[in-house]
Structure formats: structure tokens, C-alpha cells
Amino acid sequence: MDIQRTLLIGAIMLLSFMLLTEWVNFQEAKEEVVSTESRLTSGSALTPVNTVPSDANTGTDNDMPSTLPSSKIGGTVDAAYTDDIPEVGAVVDTTVDTTTAAPSKAASNDIVQVFTDNLQVAIDLNGGDVVEVALAQFLADIDDPETPFVLLENNSQRVYVAQSGLIGKNGIDSKQRAKYQSISRRYDMGSSDTLQVDLLWSNNAGVSVTKRFSFHRDSYVVDVDFIINNQSSARWQGNLFGQIKRDSSAAETGGGGGMGMQPFLGAATTTPDDRFKKFSFDKMLKEPFREQNTGGWIAMIQHYFLSAWIPNPDQTHTYSTRVTSTGFNIAGFTSPAVIIDPGNQGEVSARFYAGPKDQYSLQEISPFLELSVDYGWLWWVAQPLFWLLTKIFAVVGNWGAAIILLTVLIKAVFFKLSATSYKSMANMRRVQPKMADIREQYADDKQKQSQAMMELYKKEKINPMGGCLPILVQMPVFIALYWMLMESVELRHAPFILWINDLSVMDPYFVLPLMMGASMFFMQKLNPPPPDPMQAKIMQWLPVIFTFFFLWFPAGLVLYWVVNNLLSMAQQYVITRQIENASAKA
């Protein structure tokens, strides 16, 4: 049997199996999201709202976190704690307050709109929650330049909001959401570098709270400060919480995807034992998470984008994930209690991020937040590839051209390794007639046939594994590049040339996949035909199979594969002709 050919086919089939497995996982992930959503919302009190300003569901009591005694941390969290709003050390009332479950009748009067160069934000005065975030620098659809991509929203299609407030002994959000006032319903950054939005709350006892949102130019980070002024006669005590609340609807990215892609949708955080810990919605339902960590962050991530709370890095916070009885997925944190004596003022704060998964910006915001750009177990290969790609793009200014040049550089790195493989294949092709004679001579004796083959390999100085091992070595690079190109938000809506105006989606006319299939077909012609009829049939169908796979792959990834095939074909052609000419002269 032709060992080299068998191993080569095995390597290609392994790659095909890996791609098919990713497609199956992608389908299962989508079905899991749908089944989780239908299971949780069936027969529940979840009522979709019609407009962003009129959703009281963003502030229902049973969505709020609990401030548990220290003995509870890390242990089993009782259902009452996950669904109600207990006070620290108080008896928990397990009755769920549903008086705010219906949509609010108040419309735009309860919403504050904020416009910066990067963000368009809607803040609900009921609780001061962020109920909508649109990203001005990213389009929802490449064909609609007027509509920005909406990450957070609160409507009949999706509930995805960021909540924060004060709970605990004297927390203004402990029993029901705080009702804030604002001097304006619209704020515009204009030409300023910063924009400050203050929401005001006070009671008759002498306590007032200013919830301050600070926006910054060219930034997706919002500083959220609570300034508590205690002019009452009693000590004030409360805990800051921040959480991201989302239903289980599938994410919309306005690009990306692909047949082999499995974009993760769920929560993530960092822990002392795990720098990047992910929680699917199904896992959040089955195994609620609760753990303390100094500094840290907690996020809701999807393809290309994420939202995250980043509390005070110098304090120890309690992070948790859970699913409420109404079917909402919640990931959040609770900070240590702040105590303010009568006549004094105190402040607690956190930062909120809503924007693209730009790893170089994320790593400056909080340690390990950049790992939300998930390259899988081959991150150690993908990271330097992405760094090199960005450096090339800084020079050429076109992501498609950058992919081509990156492919050339990768091919140059593996040039000698590929040459070894092609020389081995060319030599195998050269001695193909002799191998056929041996098979015919020892057709009834496999043992003698194998011995004769090994003697021929030794005589001709051919390594039967020399043709496939170099390909196996390069496979991790291809897989890493696959994830790198799929996860890079930089390629979203990035044009190349002519008809390809978005490298993150499939070629609309399938030109690149057909070119890839054709290049595989012609590369096969440079190799000796397999002696085994079954192997020959498999090899003939491989270009067709791969073409089918790549029809739905992002154009950026197919572009890499096409260029790589063309360079490989040229290199193999030259080497094969050199060996055949040298053999003819001899």
C-alpha cells in the first residue's frame, strides 16, 4: 500500500472531519439557544414590550441581585436569593412582586438619550438602567449606511440591558427601583472630549443620590458613579451592584458566521483559577455561578461585540450568573458595603463597556478582558498571526491585501518544509511505474510486496512519510488562522476589491470557493494517481467536497486558502518539473 498517499488522504479527511464537526457544533449551539429560550419563557410572566422607553421589565424586583452573608459565598444559592431582593442579614420574603410586570404607560418622558462620537445611549430614569446602546461606528447592515448597529436594546425583539444601583440595608434599589430625575432628556457630546449626565434621587429623610454617567470621546467605556450625600440623622449603608440582563434570543452581528463557525453567546468572567471562564445560557440555568474576586470583570459576549461591567479593581467583589424565574439570563457583581455617617458624603463607582471585541483596547481596560476574543486552544498561534496581520494592514490599508501578504509570509516560513513534501511527491511520481511493477509481480503476496516497496524507497532515497508530515505540521496554522479571521471584528464589513465588499461574510457569487476548488483539482494533477481505486475516487471528490464546505465560509478565509493553493501549486509545479528533467537527463 502507498503509505504516503494513505497518510495524506487521512490528513485531508481529518481536516474535513474537523470542519464538519464545527458545523454540527454550530447547529447544536443554535438549537440550544432556541430550546433554552422556549423552555424558560413558556408560560412565564415575561411580557415583551413594544418600545424602548416603555419597559418596566428592566426593573422588576426579582431581577435584582442579593447581598448575601459571607457564609453564603461560594455555597448553594437559594432560589429566594436569586429571585427576590433581600436585605443583608434580613429575613427573605419569597413573594415575588409583580406589580411592575406590565409595560409602563410613561413613554419618552422616562428616557434620557445620550449621543457621543461612538455611542448612542438610552437611559431609563426608572432605575437609571442603560436600555439601549447603538454603536455609531458600526453599521447594522453594510447596505444601510444610516442605521448603526444596536448592541443593547429593550423591545419586543430582544431584552438586553445593563442595570446598576444600590442595594443592601439602605439601598435605594432594595425594595423597588429608584426613580431618578434629570434636568434634560437629551445630551449631546458635540465637540467636547467628555460628557457628564447626572440623574438625581432624594428622599424626605435627607439622603440624596446622584447617579453620574461620564462619557469620553473615542471610547466605549462609560464611568458610572453613585454619589451619596447623607444629611440624615442615621448612618447610611448600601452595596453597589451592576449586572447585564439578557434573554436567550440569538445575537445579531450584521456579518460573520459561516458554515463552520460556532460563535459563543453567553456570559464570561475572570477568576483566580481561570483567566477566562465562559457560561452558556444553558449552563447558567443548570449551574448558577457565584465567586469572589479582587478586581475582575463580568461580561456578556457574542460574535464581534460584548458588554461588560468592570468594578473597582482594588476591592473584592462577588460575581454571579443566574437565570431568573421569568427566563432572563443575568451576569453581574455586587461590591462590598459602603457606610456613610450622618452629615457625610460617599461615592462608589464602576465602569461599563459596550462595544467591539477589540483586543488591544480591551487589554487596557481590565486584565484578561481581551480573552473575550476567543481563539480557542490555538490562541498561541492565532495571537501572533493577528498581530502580524494588523501590522501589514497599517501599511497597505486594505484587509484583503493584508490577508494576501500574510499568506505569502506564512508560505515563505514553510517554504523549505513544503519543498520537502513536494520533492517527496515528485519522486513518488517518478518511481510510479516501478511501484506498479512490484504490485503486479507480488499481487498475491502482500508481505513480499511490502518488502520490495521498502527496498525501492531505500534505493531511490524516498521517505514515504515525507509528503504528508509537512502538511500535518501546517494544519494547526490553518485552524488558528481560521479562528483568527472569524473572530476579528476588524474584518466585519471590511471591503476587498470589486464585488467583495465584506470579508466577514461569504462570497456572494461564490467566485473564491470555485477558484479554491479548481486550484485543488489542478494540484491533484501534479501528484501521482493513487494505485488503489477507492483512494483514487476519494481524491477525485475532495475538491468538490471542499468547494461545498467553503461556499459559506467568510470571503477573507477563502481568500487565504485560494492564495495559499496558488502559491503551493506554483512551487510544486517547479519542483516536479526540476526532478523530472533531472531524471530524464540521467
C-alpha positions in Angstrom: 0.0 0.0 0.0 1.2 3.5 -0.7 1.9 4.7 2.8 2.5 8.3 1.8 -0.8 8.5 -0.1 -2.8 6.9 2.7 -1.4 9.3 5.3 -2.0 12.3 3.0 -5.6 11.2 2.5 -6.0 10.6 6.2 -4.7 14.2 6.9 -7.2 15.7 4.5 -10.1 13.7 5.7 -9.2 14.7 9.3 -9.3 18.3 8.3 -12.7 17.7 6.6 -14.0 16.0 9.8 -12.9 18.9 12.0 -14.7 21.4 9.7 -17.8 19.2 9.7 -17.6 18.9 13.5 -17.6 22.7 13.9 -20.6 22.9 11.7 -22.5 20.3 13.8 -21.5 22.2 17.0 -22.7 25.4 15.5 -26.1 23.9 14.7 -26.3 22.4 18.2 -25.4 25.7 19.8 -28.2 27.5 17.9 -30.7 24.8 18.8 -29.6 25.1 22.5 -30.3 28.8 22.5 -33.7 28.3 21.0 -34.6 25.4 23.3 -33.4 27.3 26.4 -35.5 30.3 25.4 -38.6 28.4 24.7 -38.2 26.4 27.9 -37.8 29.4 30.1 -40.4 31.7 28.6 -43.1 29.2 28.1 -45.9 30.1 30.5 -43.8 32.7 32.3 -44.6 36.2 33.2 -42.2 37.5 30.6 -44.1 40.2 28.6 -42.4 41.7 25.5 -42.5 45.5 25.3 -43.3 47.5 22.3 -40.8 50.3 22.6 -37.6 51.0 24.4 -38.9 53.7 26.7 -41.8 51.6 28.0 -40.3 48.5 29.5 -40.8 48.1 33.2 -39.4 44.6 33.0 -35.9 46.0 33.1 -36.5 46.9 36.7 -38.6 44.2 38.2 -37.7 43.3 41.8 -37.0 39.6 41.1 -34.1 40.6 38.7 -32.1 42.3 41.4 -29.0 40.6 43.0 -28.8 39.8 46.6 -26.2 40.8 49.2 -25.7 37.5 50.9 -24.0 37.0 54.3 -20.4 35.9 53.8 -21.2 32.3 54.8 -23.3 32.1 51.6 -20.5 33.0 49.3 -19.4 30.0 47.2 -22.2 27.8 48.5 -25.6 26.9 47.1 -27.6 29.9 46.4 -31.3 29.6 47.4 -33.9 30.3 44.9 -35.3 33.1 47.1 -32.0 34.9 46.9 -31.8 34.7 43.1 -35.3 35.9 42.5 -36.0 38.5 45.2 -34.3 41.5 46.8 -33.3 40.6 50.4 -31.5 43.0 52.7 -28.2 42.0 54.3 -29.0 39.7 57.2 -32.7 40.1 56.9 -35.4 37.5 56.5 -36.0 36.8 52.9 -39.5 37.4 51.6 -40.1 34.8 48.9 -43.2 36.6 47.5 -42.4 37.9 44.0 -43.7 41.5 43.4 -45.4 41.5 40.0 -46.9 45.0 40.2 -44.3 46.3 37.8 -44.5 43.4 35.3 -46.8 45.2 32.8 -45.3 47.7 30.4 -45.1 51.2 31.7 -47.6 53.8 30.4 -45.0 56.5 30.6 -43.1 56.7 27.3 -40.3 59.1 26.3 -40.6 61.1 29.4 -38.8 58.3 31.3 -35.9 58.1 28.9 -32.7 60.1 28.7 -30.9 60.0 25.3 -27.2 60.4 25.1 -25.1 61.0 21.9 -21.3 60.7 21.6 -19.0 60.1 18.7 -19.1 56.3 19.4 -22.3 55.7 21.3 -26.0 56.4 21.2 -27.4 55.5 24.6 -30.8 55.4 26.1 -31.1 55.5 29.9 -34.3 54.7 31.7 -35.0 57.0 34.7 -36.7 54.1 36.4 -33.6 52.6 37.9 -31.1 54.5 35.8 -30.5 51.5 33.6 -28.9 51.5 30.2 -31.7 50.1 28.0 -30.2 50.8 24.6 -26.7 51.2 23.1 -26.1 51.7 19.4 -22.6 51.8 18.1 -22.2 54.8 15.7 -19.0 53.5 14.1 -20.5 50.1 13.2 -23.4 49.6 10.8 -26.3 47.2 11.3 -26.2 46.4 7.6 -23.5 47.3 5.1 -26.2 48.3 2.6 -27.8 50.8 5.1 -25.2 53.5 6.0 -27.7 55.4 8.1 -28.5 52.7 10.7 -25.9 51.9 13.4 -25.5 48.5 14.9 -27.6 48.1 18.1 -25.9 46.1 20.8 -28.2 46.7 23.8 -31.9 47.0 23.3 -35.2 46.6 25.1 -38.2 45.8 22.8 -40.4 43.0 21.5 -37.4 41.5 19.6 -34.8 41.4 22.4 -34.2 42.3 26.0 -30.6 43.1 26.6 -29.9 45.8 29.2 -27.3 46.9 31.7 -28.6 47.5 35.2 -26.9 49.1 38.2 -27.9 50.5 41.6 -27.6 50.5 45.3 -29.0 47.6 47.4 -28.5 46.4 50.9 -29.6 47.8 54.2 -30.4 51.4 53.0 -30.0 50.8 49.2 -32.4 52.8 47.2 -33.0 49.9 44.8 -33.6 47.3 47.5 -37.4 47.2 47.5 -38.1 48.8 44.1 -36.1 50.6 41.5 -35.1 54.2 42.3 -37.0 56.8 40.4 -34.5 59.4 39.1 -34.9 62.9 37.8 -32.9 64.6 35.1 -32.6 68.2 34.0 -32.7 67.2 30.4 -33.9 64.4 28.2 -31.2 64.7 25.6 -27.4 65.1 25.9 -25.0 65.6 23.0 -21.2 65.5 23.4 -20.7 67.8 20.4 -17.1 69.0 20.2 -16.3 68.3 23.9 -14.0 65.5 25.0 -16.2 64.4 27.9 -19.9 64.4 28.6 -21.5 64.1 32.1 -25.1 63.0 32.6 -26.4 63.3 36.2 -29.5 61.5 37.4 -30.9 62.8 40.8 -32.7 60.9 43.6 -33.6 62.1 47.1 -36.0 61.3 49.9 -37.6 63.2 52.8 -35.1 61.8 55.3 -32.2 63.9 54.0 -30.5 61.3 51.8 -29.8 62.2 48.1 -28.0 60.2 45.4 -26.5 61.4 42.2 -26.1 58.7 39.6 -23.5 60.1 37.2 -22.7 58.7 33.7 -19.4 60.0 32.3 -18.8 59.5 28.6 -15.5 60.1 26.8 -14.6 60.9 23.2 -13.3 57.9 21.1 -14.2 55.5 23.9 -16.7 52.8 24.5 -16.2 52.9 28.3 -18.8 54.7 30.5 -17.9 55.7 34.1 -20.9 55.1 36.4 -20.6 56.9 39.8 -23.0 56.9 42.7 -22.5 60.0 44.9 -24.4 59.5 48.2 -25.0 62.6 50.3 -26.2 61.5 53.8 -27.7 64.5 55.6 -30.0 62.3 57.7 -29.6 61.6 61.3 -28.7 57.9 60.8 -25.8 56.0 59.3 -26.4 55.0 55.7 -25.2 51.6 54.3 -25.6 50.1 50.9 -23.9 47.9 48.2 -23.2 48.8 44.6 -24.4 46.2 42.1 -24.0 46.0 38.4 -25.5 43.4 36.1 -26.2 42.6 32.5 -29.7 41.2 31.8 -30.4 39.4 28.6 -32.9 37.0 27.1 -31.8 33.9 25.2 -32.5 35.2 21.7 -29.8 34.7 19.1 -27.3 37.5 18.6 -27.3 39.7 15.5 -23.9 40.7 14.2 -24.8 42.0 10.8 -22.0 39.9 9.4 -19.7 37.0 10.1 -21.0 33.5 10.7 -20.1 30.9 8.1 -20.8 27.2 7.8 -18.0 26.2 10.2 -18.4 28.9 12.8 -19.7 28.4 16.3 -19.9 31.9 17.7 -20.2 31.8 21.5 -23.2 33.5 23.1 -23.3 33.8 26.9 -21.6 35.3 29.9 -17.9 35.3 30.8 -15.7 36.4 33.7 -12.2 36.0 35.1 -11.4 34.1 38.3 -8.1 33.5 40.2 -8.1 29.9 38.8 -9.3 30.6 35.3 -8.4 33.8 33.4 -11.3 33.4 31.0 -14.4 31.5 32.2 -17.4 31.1 30.0 -21.0 30.3 30.8 -23.6 29.4 28.1 -27.2 30.3 28.9 -27.9 26.6 29.4 -25.1 26.3 31.9 -26.2 29.4 33.7 -29.6 27.7 34.2 -28.2 24.4 35.4 -25.3 25.6 37.5 -25.6 29.2 38.8 -22.1 30.7 39.4 -21.1 32.7 42.5 -17.5 33.6 43.4 -15.5 36.4 45.0 -12.6 38.0 43.2 -10.4 41.1 43.7 -10.9 43.4 40.8 -12.1 41.5 37.7 -15.0 41.9 35.4 -18.1 40.2 34.1 -19.4 40.3 30.6 -22.0 39.2 28.1 -20.3 38.2 24.9 -21.3 37.4 21.3 -19.7 37.4 17.9 -17.7 40.6 17.4 -19.2 42.5 20.4 -19.5 42.5 24.1 -20.8 44.4 27.1 -19.0 44.3 30.5 -19.1 45.6 34.0 -15.7 46.5 35.4 -15.9 47.4 39.1 -13.3 48.9 41.4 -10.0 46.9 40.8 -8.9 47.4 44.3 -11.9 45.8 46.0 -13.1 42.3 46.4 -16.5 41.8 44.6 -18.9 38.9 44.4 -19.6 37.8 40.8 -22.5 35.7 39.8 -24.5 34.3 37.0 -28.1 33.1 37.2 -31.4 32.7 35.4 -34.5 34.3 36.8 -37.9 32.7 37.2 -39.1 34.9 34.2 -36.4 33.5 32.0 -33.8 36.2 31.9 -30.0 35.4 31.9 -28.2 37.7 34.4 -24.5 38.1 34.9 -23.4 40.7 37.5 -21.4 41.7 40.5 -22.0 43.1 44.0 -19.4 45.3 45.7 -18.7 45.5 49.5 -20.9 47.6 51.6 -20.2 51.4 51.8 -21.0 53.1 55.1 -21.6 56.8 55.3 -22.1 58.6 58.6 -24.6 61.4 59.1 -23.6 64.6 57.5 -21.0 63.0 55.2 -20.8 62.1 51.6 -19.5 59.0 49.9 -19.0 57.6 46.4 -19.0 54.2 44.8 -18.3 53.6 41.1 -17.8 51.1 38.3 -17.1 51.2 34.6 -19.3 49.8 31.8 -18.1 48.8 28.4 -20.3 48.3 25.4 -18.6 47.9 22.0 -16.5 45.8 19.7 -14.2 43.0 20.8 -11.0 45.0 20.1 -8.4 43.0 22.0 -5.8 45.8 22.2 -8.3 48.2 23.7 -9.8 45.6 26.0 -6.5 44.6 27.5 -6.0 48.2 28.6 -9.4 48.3 30.3 -9.0 45.3 32.6 -6.7 42.2 32.8 -7.7 39.3 30.7 -10.8 41.1 29.2 -9.1 40.8 25.8 -9.5 37.0 26.1 -13.1 37.5 25.1 -11.7 37.5 21.6 -11.7 33.7 21.8 -9.2 31.9 19.5 -9.7 28.6 21.2 -6.8 26.3 22.2 -4.6 27.5 19.4 -4.6 31.1 20.7 -0.8 30.9 21.0 -0.6 30.6 17.2 -3.5 32.9 16.4 -2.3 35.8 18.5 1.0 36.4 16.6 -0.9 35.9 13.3 -3.3 38.6 14.2 -0.5 40.9 15.4 1.3 40.4 12.0 -2.0 41.0 10.1 -2.6 44.3 11.8 1.0 45.4 11.1 0.6 44.6 7.4 -2.8 46.4 7.3 -1.2 49.5 8.8 1.0 49.6 5.7 -1.4 48.6 2.9 -4.7 49.9 4.3 -6.8 47.0 2.9 -7.6 43.9 4.9 -7.9 41.7 1.8 -4.4 42.8 0.6 -3.2 42.2 4.2 -4.5 38.6 4.1 -2.8 38.0 0.8 0.6 39.3 2.1 0.2 37.4 5.3 -0.4 34.2 3.3 2.8 34.9 1.3 4.7 35.3 4.6 3.3 32.1 6.0 4.2 30.3 2.8 7.7 31.7 3.0 8.1 30.4 6.5 7.0 26.9 5.4 8.8 27.1 2.1 11.5 24.5 2.8 9.1 22.3 4.6 6.7 22.4 1.7 9.5 21.9 -0.7 10.4 18.6 1.1 6.9 17.5 0.8 6.7 18.3 -2.9 10.0 16.7 -3.6 8.8 13.5 -2.0 5.6 13.6 -4.0 7.6 14.3 -7.2 9.9 11.3 -6.5 7.0 9.1 -5.8 5.5 10.1 -9.1 8.9 9.4 -10.8 9.0 5.8 -9.5 5.3 5.2 -10.0 6.0 2.7 -12.9 8.4 0.7 -10.8 5.9 0.6 -7.9 3.2 -0.6 -10.3 5.5 -3.4 -11.5 6.1 -4.5 -7.9 2.4 -4.6 -7.1 1.8 -6.7 -10.2 4.7 -9.0 -9.5 3.7 -9.7 -5.9 0.0 -9.3 -6.3 -0.7 -12.5 -4.2 1.9 -11.9 -1.5 1.4 -8.7 0.4 4.4 -9.3 2.7 6.9 -9.6 -0.2 5.2 -6.7 -1.9 5.8 -4.5 1.2 9.4 -5.7 1.4 10.0 -4.9 -2.2 8.5 -1.4 -1.8 10.7 -0.6 1.2 13.8 -1.7 -0.8 12.7 0.6 -3.6 12.2 3.5 -1.2 15.7 2.8 0.2 17.3 2.6 -3.2 15.6 5.7 -4.5 16.2 7.6 -1.2 12.5 8.3 -0.8 10.8 8.9 2.6 7.2 7.6 2.2 6.1 9.9 5.0 7.9 12.9 3.6 4.9 14.1 1.7 2.3 14.2 4.4 4.2 15.2 7.6 4.8 18.8 6.4 1.1 19.1 5.6 0.2 17.8 9.1 2.6 20.4 10.7 0.9 23.2 8.8 -2.7 22.2 9.8 -2.6 23.9 13.2 -1.6 27.1 11.4 -4.6 26.8 9.1 -7.0 26.1 12.1 -5.6 29.0 14.1 -5.8 31.4 11.1 -9.4 30.2 10.6 -10.4 31.3 14.2 -8.4 34.4 13.9 -10.1 35.6 10.8 -13.5 34.5 12.1 -13.1 36.3 15.5 -11.6 39.6 14.2 -14.2 42.4 14.3 -11.8 44.4 12.1 -12.9 42.3 9.1 -16.6 42.9 9.7 -17.8 45.0 6.8 -14.2 45.3 5.6 -14.1 45.6 1.7 -11.6 44.0 -0.5 -12.0 44.6 -4.3 -14.7 44.5 -6.9 -17.8 42.5 -5.7 -16.3 41.6 -2.3 -17.4 44.4 0.0 -17.4 42.4 3.2 -14.6 39.9 4.1 -16.5 38.6 7.1 -19.3 37.0 5.0 -19.4 34.5 2.2 -18.6 35.5 -1.4 -22.0 36.4 -2.8 -21.1 35.0 -6.3 -19.1 32.0 -5.0 -16.1 33.0 -7.2 -13.5 32.4 -4.5 -14.8 29.0 -3.4 -14.9 27.9 -7.0 -11.3 29.1 -7.5 -10.3 27.2 -4.4 -11.9 24.0 -5.7 -10.2 24.5 -9.2 -6.8 25.0 -7.6 -7.2 21.8 -5.6 -8.1 19.9 -8.7 -5.1 21.1 -10.6 -2.8 20.4 -7.7 -4.0 16.8 -7.8 -2.9 16.6 -11.4 0.7 17.3 -10.2 0.6 14.2 -7.9 0.8 10.6 -8.9 -2.6 8.9 -9.1 -3.3 6.5 -6.2 -2.9 2.9 -7.1 -5.9 1.9 -5.1 -9.2 2.6 -6.9 -11.1 3.6 -3.7 -8.3 6.1 -2.8 -8.5 7.5 -6.4 -12.2 8.1 -6.1 -11.8 9.8 -2.7 -9.1 12.1 -4.1 -11.3 13.0 -7.1 -14.1 14.0 -4.8 -12.1 16.1 -2.3 -12.1 19.3 -4.4 -15.8 19.0 -4.7 -16.3 18.4 -1.0 -14.0 21.3 0.0 -15.7 23.6 -2.5 -19.0 22.8 -0.9 -17.7 23.5 2.6 -16.2 26.8 1.5 -19.3 28.1 -0.2 -20.5 29.5 3.2 -17.1 30.4 4.6 -16.2 34.1 5.1 -14.5 35.6 2.0 -11.4 36.5 4.0 -10.8 32.9 4.9 -11.4 31.6 1.4 -9.1 34.3 0.1 -6.3 33.0 2.3 -6.9 29.4 1.1 -7.0 30.4 -2.6 -3.8 32.3 -2.4 -2.1 29.5 -0.4 -3.2 27.0 -3.0 -2.0 29.1 -5.9 1.4 29.5 -4.3 1.6 25.8 -3.4 0.7 24.9 -7.0 3.4 27.1 -8.4 6.0 25.7 -6.0 5.0 22.1 -6.6 5.0 22.6 -10.4 8.5 24.0 -10.4 9.9 21.3 -8.1 8.2 18.5 -10.1 9.5 19.7 -13.4 13.0 20.0 -12.0 13.0 16.5 -10.7 11.5 15.1 -13.9 14.1 17.0 -16.1 16.9 15.8 -13.9 15.6 12.2 -14.2 15.3 12.5 -18.0 18.9 13.7 -18.3 20.2 10.8 -16.2 
